[in-house]
Amino acid sequence: MSYIDLTIQQEQLEATAKHCRERGITLPTFKMMRDPEQYVPDSIKAGLKDVDRDELNPLNLYRITWRNEQKRMGGLYGDVNHIVLPPELTGCKATIVALCGKFFPTGAHKVGASFACLAPRLVTGQFNPENTKAVWPSTGNYCRGGAYISNLMACHSIAILPEDMSRERFEWLEKVADETIATPGCESNVKEIFDKCWELRNSGQDLMIFNQFDELGNPTWHYNVTGPTAEAAIQPLLAKGMQLAGYVSSSGSGGTLGGGYYLKDKFPKSKLIVSEALQCPTILMNGFGDHRIEGIGDKHIPWVHDCRNMDSGVAVDDEQPVRLLRLFNEPKGRELLKQQGIDPELIEKLDLLGISGIANVIASIKYAKHQELTENDVLVTIATDSLEMYGSRLTEMTAERGEYTEFQAHRDAELLANLDMLHVKEMGYWDRKAVHNLKYYTWIEQQGRDVKELNAQWTDKEAYWQDTFAMADQMDDLIEQFNDMVGLKR
């Protein structure tokens, strides 16, 4: 059974192709996003040389990749954007490799998941870009990605995110989204976002909701793009005889975990470690609460999270990434890191880690210590965005806590060097089943999903998860057919 609907609606498909033809729009395939140097047509590469990475230009659809050159104007493709965090910085023996989302259009990798949710509807004729509004519910970066993709596709977008998200996100959306709705609360107030979606559904408007928490295009993109990209990033370390110990990612929408599912399939001895905020420990304690790790959601288990594929859970105190954001970016913090012998070139790259990225690094360190990983072990994690989205948070902390001093830098460096092993849980069969069962209350009782599908997620990994992720090849075929219908030279 197919859980991503690829039923063709021919009349609308032809109208959508005409819409794209008139606006100069073609679409990238999963292969192009995974390996753009090999698969993106030369004519597209030539066009990109005159396009800014954040420009509202449909050519930037071909910059939905982890491999963009690190320049805004005219950049093409190169190595995987990542940083390697050595034991000298992290205080654990394992090496941590963090993929960096800053160099995607919008400055965050969520633009890829957004595209993978909208594209199947476009190339099947299920979505009318001229009349139907695309609704993007999110705790931050996904709705930015959705608004951006919608703009490039010349369709109307509605972005939904909590009102307590950083000022930078709202200022960005003012320029790109057609409508922005701020819902009550902070990162963990996801139900309020869902409630707004129901309100919109019942409003009689012509709209389609692309909910990252239950859209299977989200983990499918990460399985087929982020996973192989992570594999490429760690190849130099594996060539030296090191081994992949695991993939660490926040629970969030559940989509980014798809990269970990891929790595577990390729490296069966590796583990999938899911992090969350200690202030909202849904996985570890079926808990709830508010937290400050922006963009990772919580208070529920996403529909697209394959709970049976989870090996450990780690809760991160939200005060820790907030403090390390200052250590990594304030002048006094960077000067101390230099004095401690950290490579100055690495220090200059620490602004590639946003708050959730730092939280993922902390979770990686805690897990490495808990499992007593050695110098031969590698952990992969994700930096969704960068400091670019949090400059206002540094300003706010200065106002609240005072100027960042050498004394505070020493305290925060000590915090980093001595992260504990608390709130790390190895998940057995029944632990994973208990987390899976939490989906019932959100998705069956509140959101009207099918309990048979919920059971299929648990009982038949091959037919549900693997067959879904394999649909990327079928979607690539449909995208190529759609581009042929559009008829533009590429």
Secondary structure, DSSP 8 states (H G I E B T S, - for coil): --SS-----HHHHHHHHHHHHHHT-----HHHHH-HHHHS-HHHHHHHTTSBTTSS-GGGGGG-STTB-S-SBS--B-S--EEEE-HHHHSSSSEEEEEE-TTSGGGSTHHHHHHHHHHHHHHHT-S-TTT-EEEEE-SSHHHHHHHHHHHHTT--EEEEEETTS-HHHHHHHHHH-SEEEEESSSTT-HHHHHHHHHHHHTTT--EEE--TTT-THHHHHIIIIIHHHHHHHHHHHHHTT-EEEEEEEE-TTS-THHHHHHHHHHSTT-EEEEEEETTS-HHHHS------STT---SS--TT--GGG--EEEEE-THHHHHHHHHHHSHHHHHHHHHTT--HHHHTTGGG--HHHHHHHHHHHHHHHHTT--TTEEEEEEE-S-GGGTHHHHHHHHHHH-S--HHHHHHHHHHHHT---TTEEE--HHHHHHHHHTHIIIIIIIT---HHHHHHHHH-HIIIIIHHHTHHHHHHHHHHHHHHHHT---
